[in-house]
Amino acid sequence: MNLLPLQKPLELLQLEVLIKRYRKRDQYYEQIQDYYHRELAGYLGEKALQYYFALLRYEPVFTLFDLRAKAFTHYFQIDALLITRQFLLIVESKHTKGVITENDAKQMIQHVDGKTKSLQHPLHQADIQRRQLKTFLMNHQLDQLPIYTCATFTHPEVIIDMPNQPNNLFTHHYLLQFIYDLLEENHTPIISSKQAQTIGQCLVANHTPRNRHLAKDWNIKENDLILGPFCSRCSKVVMKREHGTWFCQACQHYDKHAHTDALRDLLIFHQYPEFSNQDVKGWLSLDSSHVCKRLLANYDRIGEKRLSKYNLSKLVPELEHQFRRIKS
């Protein structure tokens, strides 16, 4: 049972908007590019684990993705956590390509495209997470189970070249076998299914997603962005409103609903779901408030007359709880 499904993180959603719309080519654009590729790699690594967890034929198993909770004063974050009646398993994923080696100082080295780069050792990261998870469970009187860790490389173009490779570090193809081996070694249940589920539910109740507002951190304003709906076919230019629809002058494509993705970008950029007609009109680069009102007719309206706003939260329903937290 998946107690905490994998969702695209809010920071990655923000970066996708900035990659598409930020018009300047300054130091912030370089930061956006670098941060985007790192966040995307992390998400793709966790996404690759879903397939193998779905193939697991063992009951009961409870899974949590991208868990972030607090142990004392510090937060810990786990890519994927597996809970059984016998043990907990922390899975640290790395979506990294190239040849991976380890030097005598236990540093992990990536060799790719003729370049050498040191990486955070995923097993060291997983061990820190294990200690923090142990502390969390002790604080909630739920520390009955042993905690195992493993690290898996999920990129299809990765080669692990380590003569003394630990048995809990491997490419993702071996993950399922590693889990079955653990289940065979720990075949006697320690707790009941209900108790295992209680551990998972406690972690979900304390899950606190990151809420970093990247545009504010980098002082990026709306006037730094390309506004309007991008063409849903060629994605090259902003579409124009013509005769009740949107028109792309580059590829001659028409799309009545092109504004929907643009409104989603508006919500993600501001991390706030409620906007006035004037707000949306400016974001969509419209000339008419009446046209804007028609486009917003399917969204909940709050307030009266000029003070009214429209709630766009249904455009990103999986993150609605995060927007409620930000608002409060």
VOFI-98790 format. One record per residue: residue number from 1; x, y, z of N, C-alpha, C in turn; residue in one letter. Coordinates in steps of 0.2 Angstrom, whole numbers, plus 5000, padded with zeros to 4 digits. Example, Ala and Ser with C-alpha at 12.3 -4.5 7.8 and 13.67 -1.06 7.14 Angstrom:
BEGIN
NULO   num    nc1    nc2    nc3   cac1   cac2   cac3    cc1    cc2    cc3   residuo
NULO     1   5066   4972   5039   5062   4978   5039   5066   4984   5039         A
NULO     2   5064   4989   5035   5068   4995   5036   5064   5000   5039         S
//
This chain:
BEGIN
NULO   num    nc1    nc2    nc3   cac1   cac2   cac3    cc1    cc2    cc3   residuo
NULO     1   5004   4994   5000   5000   5000   5000   5004   5006   5000         M
NULO     2   5003   5011   4995   5007   5017   4995   5004   5022   4999         N
NULO     3   5007   5023   5005   5004   5028   5010   5006   5035   5008         L
NULO     4   5011   5036   5005   5013   5043   5003   5016   5043   4995         L
NULO     5   5011   5044   4991   5013   5043   4984   5018   5048   4981         P
NULO     6   5022   5046   4976   5027   5051   4973   5023   5057   4969         L
NULO     7   5025   5063   4971   5022   5068   4967   5028   5073   4965         Q
NULO     8   5027   5076   4960   5032   5081   4957   5033   5087   4963         K
NULO     9   5039   5088   4965   5039   5093   4971   5038   5100   4968         P
NULO    10   5035   5104   4973   5033   5111   4971   5039   5115   4969         L
NULO    11   5045   5113   4971   5051   5117   4969   5053   5115   4962         E
NULO    12   5052   5109   4960   5053   5107   4953   5047   5110   4948         L
NULO    13   5041   5111   4951   5036   5114   4947   5038   5121   4946         L
NULO    14   5040   5124   4951   5042   5131   4950   5048   5132   4945         Q
NULO    15   5053   5128   4945   5058   5128   4941   5056   5127   4934         L
NULO    16   5051   5123   4933   5049   5122   4926   5046   5128   4923         E
NULO    17   5042   5132   4927   5039   5138   4925   5045   5143   4924         V
NULO    18   5050   5144   4928   5055   5148   4927   5059   5147   4921         L
NULO    19   5061   5140   4920   5064   5138   4914   5061   5141   4908         I
NULO    20   5054   5140   4908   5050   5142   4902   5049   5150   4901         K
NULO    21   5049   5153   4907   5047   5160   4906   5052   5165   4908         R
NULO    22   5057   5164   4911   5062   5169   4913   5065   5172   4907         Y
NULO    23   5065   5178   4906   5067   5181   4900   5074   5183   4900         R
NULO    24   5077   5184   4906   5084   5187   4907   5089   5181   4906         K
NULO    25   5095   5183   4904   5101   5178   4904   5106   5180   4908         R
NULO    26   5105   5180   4915   5109   5183   4920   5112   5177   4924         D
NULO    27   5114   5179   4930   5117   5173   4935   5111   5169   4937         Q
NULO    28   5105   5172   4938   5099   5168   4940   5097   5163   4935         Y
NULO    29   5098   5165   4929   5096   5160   4924   5100   5154   4925         Y
NULO    30   5107   5155   4926   5111   5149   4927   5110   5145   4933         E
NULO    31   5108   5148   4938   5106   5145   4944   5099   5141   4943         Q
NULO    32   5095   5144   4939   5088   5140   4938   5090   5134   4934         I
NULO    33   5094   5135   4929   5096   5129   4925   5099   5123   4929         Q
NULO    34   5104   5125   4933   5108   5120   4937   5103   5117   4942         D
NULO    35   5099   5121   4945   5095   5119   4951   5089   5114   4947         Y
NULO    36   5087   5116   4942   5082   5112   4938   5084   5105   4937         Y
NULO    37   5090   5105   4934   5093   5098   4932   5094   5094   4938         H
NULO    38   5096   5097   4944   5097   5093   4950   5091   5090   4953         R
NULO    39   5086   5095   4953   5079   5093   4955   5076   5087   4951         E
NULO    40   5076   5088   4944   5073   5084   4940   5077   5077   4940         L
NULO    41   5083   5077   4941   5087   5070   4942   5084   5067   4948         A
NULO    42   5083   5070   4954   5081   5067   4960   5074   5065   4959         G
NULO    43   5070   5068   4956   5063   5066   4954   5063   5060   4950         Y
NULO    44   5067   5060   4945   5067   5054   4940   5070   5048   4944         L
NULO    45   5075   5049   4948   5077   5043   4952   5072   5040   4956         G
NULO    46   5068   5044   4960   5063   5041   4964   5057   5038   4960         E
NULO    47   5056   5041   4954   5050   5039   4950   5052   5032   4947         K
NULO    48   5059   5030   4946   5061   5024   4943   5060   5018   4949         A
NULO    49   5060   5020   4955   5059   5015   4960   5051   5013   4960         L
NULO    50   5047   5017   4958   5040   5015   4958   5038   5008   4955         Q
NULO    51   5042   5008   4949   5040   5002   4945   5042   4995   4949         Y
NULO    52   5048   4995   4952   5050   4989   4956   5046   4988   4962         Y
NULO    53   5044   4994   4966   5039   4993   4971   5033   4990   4969         F
NULO    54   5030   4992   4963   5024   4989   4961   5024   4982   4959         A
NULO    55   5030   4979   4957   5031   4972   4956   5032   4968   4962         L
NULO    56   5033   4971   4968   5034   4967   4974   5028   4963   4976         L
NULO    57   5029   4957   4976   5023   4952   4978   5024   4950   4985         R
NULO    58   5022   4954   4990   5023   4952   4997   5018   4957   5000         Y
NULO    59   5014   4954   5005   5009   4958   5009   5010   4957   5016         E
NULO    60   5009   4962   5021   5008   4969   5019   5015   4973   5018         P
NULO    61   5015   4977   5013   5021   4982   5012   5018   4989   5012         V
NULO    62   5021   4993   5015   5019   5000   5015   5024   5004   5012         F
NULO    63   5023   5009   5007   5028   5013   5004   5027   5020   5005         T
NULO    64   5032   5024   5006   5032   5031   5006   5037   5034   5002         L
NULO    65   5035   5039   4998   5040   5042   4993   5041   5050   4996         F
NULO    66   5048   5052   4995   5050   5059   4996   5047   5061   5003         D
NULO    67   5048   5057   5008   5046   5058   5015   5051   5064   5018         L
NULO    68   5048   5069   5021   5052   5074   5024   5049   5075   5031         R
NULO    69   5052   5074   5037   5050   5074   5043   5055   5077   5048         A
NULO    70   5053   5079   5054   5058   5082   5059   5060   5077   5064         K
NULO    71   5066   5077   5066   5069   5073   5071   5072   5078   5076         A
NULO    72   5069   5080   5081   5071   5085   5086   5071   5092   5082         F
NULO    73   5077   5095   5080   5077   5101   5077   5078   5101   5070         T
NULO    74   5080   5095   5067   5082   5095   5060   5077   5090   5056         H
NULO    75   5076   5092   5050   5072   5088   5045   5077   5083   5042         Y
NULO    76   5074   5077   5041   5077   5072   5037   5073   5071   5031         F
NULO    77   5076   5069   5025   5072   5067   5019   5074   5061   5016         Q
NULO    78   5069   5056   5015   5070   5050   5012   5067   5049   5005         I
NULO    79   5071   5047   5001   5068   5046   4994   5063   5041   4994         D
NULO    80   5064   5035   4997   5058   5030   4997   5059   5026   5003         A
NULO    81   5054   5024   5007   5054   5020   5013   5049   5014   5012         L
NULO    82   5052   5009   5014   5048   5002   5013   5047   5000   5020         L
NULO    83   5040   4999   5022   5039   4996   5029   5035   4989   5028         I
NULO    84   5038   4985   5032   5035   4978   5032   5035   4976   5040         T
NULO    85   5032   4970   5041   5031   4968   5048   5038   4966   5051         R
NULO    86   5043   4965   5047   5050   4963   5049   5055   4969   5050         Q
NULO    87   5055   4974   5045   5060   4979   5045   5057   4985   5041         F
NULO    88   5061   4990   5042   5061   4996   5037   5067   4996   5033         L
NULO    89   5065   4998   5026   5071   4999   5022   5071   5006   5019         L
NULO    90   5076   5010   5020   5077   5016   5017   5081   5015   5010         I
NULO    91   5078   5018   5004   5081   5017   4998   5083   5024   4996         V
NULO    92   5089   5025   4995   5092   5032   4992   5093   5031   4985         E
NULO    93   5090   5035   4981   5091   5034   4973   5096   5040   4970         S
NULO    94   5099   5038   4965   5104   5042   4962   5103   5042   4954         K
NULO    95   5100   5047   4951   5099   5047   4944   5105   5050   4940         H
NULO    96   5111   5046   4941   5117   5049   4938   5120   5044   4933         T
NULO    97   5123   5047   4928   5125   5043   4922   5133   5043   4923         K
NULO    98   5136   5039   4919   5143   5039   4918   5146   5033   4922         G
NULO    99   5153   5033   4924   5156   5028   4927   5157   5030   4935         V
NULO   100   5154   5026   4939   5155   5028   4946   5160   5024   4950         I
NULO   101   5165   5027   4953   5170   5024   4957   5171   5026   4964         T
NULO   102   5175   5023   4968   5176   5025   4975   5184   5025   4976         E
NULO   103   5186   5031   4979   5193   5031   4980   5195   5029   4987         N
NULO   104   5201   5029   4989   5203   5026   4996   5200   5030   5002         D
NULO   105   5198   5036   5000   5195   5040   5006   5188   5039   5006         A
NULO   106   5185   5034   5003   5178   5033   5003   5174   5038   4999         K
NULO   107   5177   5042   4995   5173   5047   4991   5171   5044   4985         Q
NULO   108   5165   5045   4983   5162   5043   4977   5163   5048   4971         M
NULO   109   5166   5045   4966   5168   5049   4960   5164   5047   4954         I
NULO   110   5162   5052   4950   5158   5051   4944   5163   5053   4938         Q
NULO   111   5163   5049   4933   5167   5050   4927   5162   5050   4921         H
NULO   112   5161   5056   4918   5157   5057   4913   5159   5062   4908         V
NULO   113   5159   5061   4902   5160   5066   4896   5167   5069   4897         D
NULO   114   5172   5064   4899   5179   5067   4900   5180   5071   4907         G
NULO   115   5175   5071   4911   5176   5075   4917   5175   5071   4923         K
NULO   116   5178   5073   4928   5178   5069   4935   5175   5074   4940         T
NULO   117   5170   5071   4944   5166   5075   4949   5165   5071   4955         K
NULO   118   5166   5074   4961   5164   5070   4967   5157   5070   4968         S
NULO   119   5154   5065   4971   5147   5065   4973   5146   5063   4980         L
NULO   120   5141   5066   4983   5139   5063   4989   5138   5056   4989         Q
NULO   121   5141   5053   4994   5140   5045   4994   5133   5043   4997         H
NULO   122   5129   5040   4992   5122   5039   4994   5122   5034   5000         P
NULO   123   5127   5030   5002   5126   5025   5007   5127   5029   5014         L
NULO   124   5132   5034   5013   5133   5039   5019   5127   5043   5020         H
NULO   125   5123   5045   5015   5117   5049   5016   5112   5045   5019         Q
NULO   126   5111   5039   5017   5106   5034   5019   5107   5032   5026         A
NULO   127   5114   5032   5028   5115   5030   5035   5113   5036   5040         D
NULO   128   5114   5042   5038   5112   5048   5041   5104   5048   5042         I
NULO   129   5101   5046   5037   5094   5046   5037   5091   5041   5042         Q
NULO   130   5095   5035   5042   5093   5029   5046   5093   5032   5053         R
NULO   131   5099   5035   5055   5099   5038   5062   5094   5043   5064         R
NULO   132   5092   5047   5059   5087   5052   5061   5080   5049   5061         Q
NULO   133   5079   5044   5056   5073   5040   5057   5072   5036   5063         L
NULO   134   5077   5033   5065   5077   5030   5072   5076   5034   5078         K
NULO   135   5078   5040   5078   5077   5045   5083   5069   5047   5082         T
NULO   136   5067   5048   5076   5060   5050   5076   5055   5044   5079         F
NULO   137   5057   5038   5077   5053   5033   5079   5053   5032   5087         L
NULO   138   5059   5033   5089   5060   5032   5097   5055   5038   5100         M
NULO   139   5055   5044   5097   5051   5049   5100   5044   5047   5100         N
NULO   140   5042   5043   5095   5035   5041   5095   5033   5034   5097         H
NULO   141   5038   5031   5101   5037   5025   5104   5036   5019   5098         Q
NULO   142   5039   5020   5092   5038   5016   5087   5044   5012   5084         L
NULO   143   5049   5012   5088   5055   5009   5086   5056   5002   5087         D
NULO   144   5051   4998   5085   5052   4990   5086   5056   4987   5081         Q
NULO   145   5057   4990   5075   5059   4986   5069   5067   4989   5067         L
NULO   146   5071   4984   5065   5077   4986   5062   5076   4990   5056         P
NULO   147   5081   4994   5055   5081   4999   5049   5087   4997   5044         I
NULO   148   5086   4995   5038   5091   4994   5033   5091   4999   5028         Y
NULO   149   5097   5000   5025   5098   5005   5020   5100   5002   5013         T
NULO   150   5099   5005   5008   5102   5003   5002   5102   5009   4997         C
NULO   151   5107   5009   4992   5107   5015   4987   5107   5012   4980         A
NULO   152   5103   5015   4976   5102   5012   4969   5103   5018   4964         T
NULO   153   5107   5016   4959   5108   5021   4953   5103   5019   4948         F
NULO   154   5099   5024   4946   5093   5023   4942   5094   5025   4934         T
NULO   155   5099   5028   4933   5100   5031   4926   5102   5025   4921         H
NULO   156   5099   5024   4915   5101   5019   4911   5108   5019   4908         P
NULO   157   5112   5024   4909   5119   5025   4906   5124   5025   4912         E
NULO   158   5123   5022   4917   5127   5022   4923   5131   5015   4923         V
NULO   159   5137   5015   4925   5141   5009   4927   5145   5010   4933         I
NULO   160   5143   5005   4938   5147   5005   4944   5153   5001   4944         I
NULO   161   5159   5004   4945   5165   5001   4944   5169   5001   4951         D
NULO   162   5167   4997   4955   5170   4997   4962   5172   4990   4964         M
NULO   163   5178   4989   4965   5181   4982   4966   5178   4979   4973         P
NULO   164   5177   4984   4978   5174   4982   4984   5167   4984   4985         N
NULO   165   5163   4984   4980   5156   4986   4980   5152   4983   4986         Q
NULO   166   5149   4987   4990   5145   4985   4995   5139   4981   4992         P
NULO   167   5136   4976   4996   5130   4973   4993   5124   4977   4993         N
NULO   168   5124   4982   4997   5118   4987   4997   5119   4993   4992         N
NULO   169   5123   4992   4988   5124   4998   4983   5124   4994   4976         L
NULO   170   5119   4997   4971   5118   4993   4965   5114   4997   4960         F
NULO   171   5113   4995   4954   5109   4998   4949   5102   4996   4951         T
NULO   172   5097   5000   4949   5090   4998   4951   5087   4992   4949         H
NULO   173   5090   4988   4944   5088   4982   4941   5088   4977   4947         H
NULO   174   5092   4978   4952   5093   4973   4957   5089   4974   4963         Y
NULO   175   5086   4980   4963   5082   4982   4969   5077   4977   4972         L
NULO   176   5073   4974   4967   5068   4969   4969   5071   4963   4972         L
NULO   177   5077   4961   4969   5080   4955   4972   5083   4956   4979         Q
NULO   178   5085   4962   4980   5088   4964   4987   5083   4964   4992         F
NULO   179   5077   4967   4990   5071   4967   4995   5069   4960   4997         I
NULO   180   5069   4955   4992   5067   4948   4993   5072   4945   4997         Y
NULO   181   5078   4946   4996   5083   4943   5000   5083   4946   5008         D
NULO   182   5081   4952   5009   5080   4954   5016   5074   4951   5019         L
NULO   183   5069   4950   5015   5063   4947   5017   5064   4939   5019         L
NULO   184   5068   4936   5015   5070   4929   5017   5075   4929   5023         E
NULO   185   5079   4934   5024   5083   4934   5030   5079   4936   5036         E
NULO   186   5074   4940   5035   5070   4942   5041   5063   4939   5040         N
NULO   187   5062   4933   5040   5056   4930   5038   5051   4930   5044         H
NULO   188   5053   4931   5050   5048   4931   5056   5046   4938   5057         T
NULO   189   5039   4939   5057   5037   4945   5059   5038   4948   5066         P
NULO   190   5039   4954   5067   5041   4957   5073   5035   4960   5076         I
NULO   191   5031   4964   5071   5025   4967   5073   5019   4965   5069         I
NULO   192   5013   4967   5070   5007   4966   5066   5007   4970   5060         S
NULO   193   5002   4968   5055   5001   4973   5050   4998   4980   5052         S
NULO   194   4994   4980   5057   4991   4986   5059   4997   4990   5062         K
NULO   195   5001   4987   5066   5007   4991   5069   5011   4994   5063         Q
NULO   196   5013   4990   5058   5017   4993   5053   5013   4998   5049         A
NULO   197   5007   4998   5048   5003   5003   5045   5003   5009   5050         Q
NULO   198   5003   5008   5056   5003   5014   5061   5010   5018   5060         T
NULO   199   5015   5014   5059   5021   5018   5058   5021   5022   5052         I
NULO   200   5018   5019   5047   5018   5023   5041   5013   5029   5041         G
NULO   201   5008   5028   5045   5003   5034   5046   5006   5039   5050         Q
NULO   202   5010   5037   5055   5013   5042   5059   5018   5047   5055         C
NULO   203   5022   5043   5051   5026   5047   5047   5023   5052   5042         L
NULO   204   5017   5049   5039   5013   5053   5034   5010   5059   5038         V
NULO   205   5008   5058   5044   5005   5064   5048   5011   5069   5049         A
NULO   206   5017   5067   5050   5022   5072   5051   5026   5074   5045         N
NULO   207   5024   5072   5039   5027   5074   5033   5026   5081   5032         H
NULO   208   5032   5085   5030   5032   5092   5029   5035   5094   5023         T
NULO   209   5032   5094   5017   5036   5096   5011   5039   5102   5011         P
NULO   210   5045   5103   5007   5048   5109   5007   5044   5115   5004         R
NULO   211   5044   5121   5006   5040   5126   5003   5044   5132   5002         N
NULO   212   5050   5131   4999   5054   5136   4997   5051   5140   4991         R
NULO   213   5051   5147   4991   5048   5151   4986   5054   5154   4982         H
NULO   214   5055   5150   4976   5061   5152   4973   5061   5159   4970         L
NULO   215   5055   5161   4967   5055   5168   4964   5057   5173   4969         A
NULO   216   5054   5172   4975   5056   5177   4981   5063   5177   4982         K
NULO   217   5066   5171   4983   5073   5170   4985   5077   5173   4980         D
NULO   218   5076   5173   4974   5080   5176   4968   5077   5183   4966         W
NULO   219   5072   5185   4969   5069   5192   4968   5067   5193   4961         N
NULO   220   5064   5187   4958   5061   5187   4951   5054   5190   4952         I
NULO   221   5052   5195   4948   5046   5198   4947   5042   5195   4941         K
NULO   222   5036   5197   4941   5032   5195   4935   5035   5199   4928         E
NULO   223   5037   5205   4929   5040   5209   4923   5047   5206   4921         N
NULO   224   5049   5201   4925   5055   5197   4922   5053   5191   4918         D
NULO   225   5047   5190   4917   5045   5184   4914   5042   5185   4907         L
NULO   226   5041   5180   4903   5037   5180   4897   5030   5178   4899         I
NULO   227   5026   5183   4898   5019   5182   4900   5014   5179   4894         L
NULO   228   5009   5176   4896   5004   5174   4891   5005   5166   4890         G
NULO   229   5000   5163   4886   5000   5156   4885   5005   5154   4879         P
NULO   230   5009   5149   4881   5014   5147   4876   5010   5142   4871         F
NULO   231   5012   5142   4865   5009   5137   4860   5009   5130   4862         C
NULO   232   5003   5127   4862   5003   5120   4864   5006   5115   4859         S
NULO   233   5007   5117   4853   5010   5113   4848   5018   5114   4848         R
NULO   234   5020   5120   4846   5027   5121   4845   5031   5124   4851         C
NULO   235   5027   5126   4856   5030   5129   4862   5035   5135   4861         S
NULO   236   5035   5137   4855   5040   5142   4854   5038   5149   4856         K
NULO   237   5032   5151   4855   5030   5158   4856   5024   5158   4860         V
NULO   238   5022   5164   4862   5016   5165   4866   5010   5166   4861         V
NULO   239   5005   5163   4862   4999   5163   4858   4995   5170   4859         M
NULO   240   4992   5172   4854   4987   5178   4854   4980   5176   4854         K
NULO   241   4976   5180   4857   4969   5179   4858   4965   5182   4851         R
NULO   242   4962   5178   4848   4959   5180   4841   4952   5176   4841         E
NULO   243   4947   5180   4840   4940   5177   4838   4938   5171   4843         H
NULO   244   4939   5172   4849   4937   5167   4854   4941   5161   4855         G
NULO   245   4947   5161   4853   4952   5156   4853   4959   5159   4854         T
NULO   246   4964   5154   4855   4971   5157   4855   4975   5154   4848         W
NULO   247   4979   5159   4845   4982   5158   4839   4989   5159   4839         F
NULO   248   4993   5154   4837   5000   5154   4836   5003   5157   4829         C
NULO   249   5006   5162   4829   5008   5165   4823   5014   5161   4820         Q
NULO   250   5017   5157   4824   5023   5153   4822   5021   5147   4818         A
NULO   251   5017   5143   4821   5015   5137   4817   5007   5137   4815         C
NULO   252   5004   5142   4816   4997   5143   4814   4992   5138   4817         Q
NULO   253   4994   5137   4824   4990   5132   4828   4984   5136   4832         H
NULO   254   4978   5133   4832   4973   5136   4836   4972   5132   4842         Y
NULO   255   4970   5135   4848   4969   5131   4854   4965   5135   4859         D
NULO   256   4959   5132   4860   4954   5136   4864   4956   5136   4871         K
NULO   257   4960   5131   4873   4961   5130   4880   4969   5131   4882         H
NULO   258   4972   5135   4878   4979   5136   4879   4981   5140   4886         A
NULO   259   4975   5144   4888   4976   5148   4894   4977   5144   4900         H
NULO   260   4974   5137   4900   4974   5133   4906   4981   5132   4909         T
NULO   261   4986   5130   4904   4993   5129   4907   4996   5135   4909         D
NULO   262   4994   5141   4906   4997   5147   4908   4994   5149   4915         A
NULO   263   4988   5148   4917   4985   5149   4923   4988   5145   4929         L
NULO   264   4990   5139   4927   4993   5134   4931   5000   5137   4933         R
NULO   265   5004   5140   4928   5010   5143   4929   5009   5149   4934         D
NULO   266   5004   5153   4933   5003   5158   4937   5002   5156   4945         L
NULO   267   4998   5151   4946   4997   5148   4953   5004   5146   4955         L
NULO   268   5008   5142   4951   5014   5139   4954   5019   5145   4955         I
NULO   269   5020   5150   4951   5024   5155   4951   5023   5159   4958         F
NULO   270   5017   5161   4959   5016   5165   4965   5015   5160   4972         H
NULO   271   5014   5154   4971   5012   5149   4976   5006   5152   4980         Q
NULO   272   5001   5154   4977   4995   5156   4980   4989   5155   4975         Y
NULO   273   4984   5153   4977   4979   5151   4972   4973   5156   4970         P
NULO   274   4973   5162   4974   4968   5166   4972   4970   5172   4969         E
NULO   275   4967   5174   4963   4969   5180   4959   4963   5184   4956         F
NULO   276   4964   5190   4956   4959   5194   4953   4959   5194   4945         S
NULO   277   4953   5197   4943   4953   5197   4935   4959   5201   4933         N
NULO   278   4961   5206   4936   4966   5211   4934   4973   5207   4934         Q
NULO   279   4974   5203   4939   4980   5198   4939   4980   5194   4933         D
NULO   280   4975   5190   4932   4975   5185   4927   4975   5189   4920         V
NULO   281   4972   5194   4919   4972   5198   4913   4979   5200   4911         K
NULO   282   4983   5202   4916   4990   5204   4915   4994   5198   4913         G
NULO   283   4993   5192   4917   4997   5186   4916   4996   5183   4909         W
NULO   284   4990   5184   4906   4988   5181   4900   4989   5186   4894         L
NULO   285   4991   5192   4896   4992   5197   4891   4986   5199   4887         S
NULO   286   4980   5199   4890   4974   5201   4887   4972   5208   4888         L
NULO   287   4968   5211   4883   4966   5218   4883   4960   5218   4886         D
NULO   288   4956   5213   4886   4949   5214   4889   4947   5210   4895         S
NULO   289   4945   5214   4900   4943   5211   4907   4937   5206   4906         S
NULO   290   4932   5208   4901   4927   5204   4899   4929   5197   4897         H
NULO   291   4934   5197   4892   4936   5190   4890   4939   5186   4895         V
NULO   292   4943   5190   4900   4946   5186   4905   4941   5183   4910         C
NULO   293   4935   5187   4911   4930   5185   4915   4927   5178   4912         K
NULO   294   4926   5178   4906   4923   5172   4903   4928   5166   4904         R
NULO   295   4935   5167   4903   4940   5162   4904   4940   5159   4911         L
NULO   296   4938   5163   4916   4938   5161   4923   4931   5159   4925         L
NULO   297   4927   5158   4921   4920   5156   4923   4919   5149   4926         A
NULO   298   4924   5145   4925   4924   5138   4928   4928   5138   4935         N
NULO   299   4930   5143   4937   4934   5143   4943   4929   5146   4949         Y
NULO   300   4930   5144   4955   4926   5147   4961   4928   5154   4962         D
NULO   301   4923   5158   4962   4924   5165   4963   4923   5167   4971         R
NULO   302   4927   5171   4973   4927   5173   4980   4926   5180   4981         I
NULO   303   4921   5183   4985   4920   5190   4986   4916   5193   4980         G
NULO   304   4915   5199   4981   4910   5203   4976   4913   5208   4972         E
NULO   305   4911   5209   4966   4913   5215   4962   4920   5216   4961         K
NULO   306   4923   5222   4962   4930   5223   4961   4934   5219   4966         R
NULO   307   4932   5217   4972   4936   5214   4977   4936   5206   4975         L
NULO   308   4932   5204   4971   4932   5197   4970   4938   5194   4967         S
NULO   309   4940   5188   4969   4945   5184   4966   4943   5177   4964         K
NULO   310   4947   5174   4960   4946   5167   4958   4951   5162   4960         Y
NULO   311   4948   5156   4963   4952   5151   4966   4954   5146   4960         N
NULO   312   4961   5146   4959   4964   5141   4953   4967   5135   4956         L
NULO   313   4966   5133   4962   4969   5128   4966   4968   5121   4962         S
NULO   314   4962   5120   4959   4960   5114   4956   4965   5112   4950         K
NULO   315   4969   5117   4948   4973   5116   4942   4979   5112   4944         L
NULO   316   4981   5112   4951   4986   5108   4954   4984   5105   4960         V
NULO   317   4979   5100   4959   4975   5097   4965   4980   5094   4970         P
NULO   318   4985   5090   4967   4990   5087   4971   4994   5091   4976         E
NULO   319   4994   5097   4975   4998   5102   4979   4993   5107   4983         L
NULO   320   4987   5106   4983   4982   5110   4986   4984   5111   4993         E
NULO   321   4986   5105   4997   4987   5106   5004   4993   5110   5005         H
NULO   322   4998   5110   5001   5004   5114   5002   5002   5122   5001         Q
NULO   323   4998   5123   4996   4995   5130   4996   4991   5133   5002         F
NULO   324   4988   5128   5005   4984   5130   5011   4989   5131   5017         R
NULO   325   4994   5127   5017   4999   5128   5022   5003   5135   5021         R
NULO   326   5005   5137   5015   5008   5143   5013   5003   5149   5015         I
NULO   327   4997   5148   5013   4992   5154   5015   4991   5155   5022         K
NULO   328   4991   5150   5026   4991   5150   5033   4997   5153   5037         S
//
